[in-house]
């Protein structure tokens, strides 16, 4: 599902305009993004949680040349699926 498909689904489900649905989706994603930028943990019950993981730097190799390179430390968003969603995906819980 793309962002535009999500907007269309929201507009149809709630009987609102595409513009209102687009605003709601954008505000939701922007709020999630800001929380992750602050390194806050973000939890959506029944769906999963997002957090920022810190990765230490290390020495690696350039795959083309074999040259040793220093890979800098970094932060990356990490998603952990919730139990309920995992069960739904695996067919354990039917939608109501």
C-alpha positions, 0 to 999 in steps of 0.5 A: 500500500502506498501513501496515496492509497492510504489517503484514499482508504481513509477518505472512503472509510471516514467519509471525508475529503481527500484533502482532509485525509491527506492532512491527517496522514501527513500529520500522523507521519510527521508526528512519528518522524519527530518522535524518532528524531528525538529518539523517543520510542513510538508504540502503536498497540496491536501493530508494533513499536518503533525506536532508534537503534545506535550502531557503533562504528567499525572497520569494514572493507570496500567490496570493489577494492578490498580497501579497509575503510572506517564505517562511522557510528549511526542511528537507524529507525527499527520496527518491532512487530506487535504480537497481535499483528504477527498473529494476524499475518500468520493467520492466527486471528481473523479480522472482525 
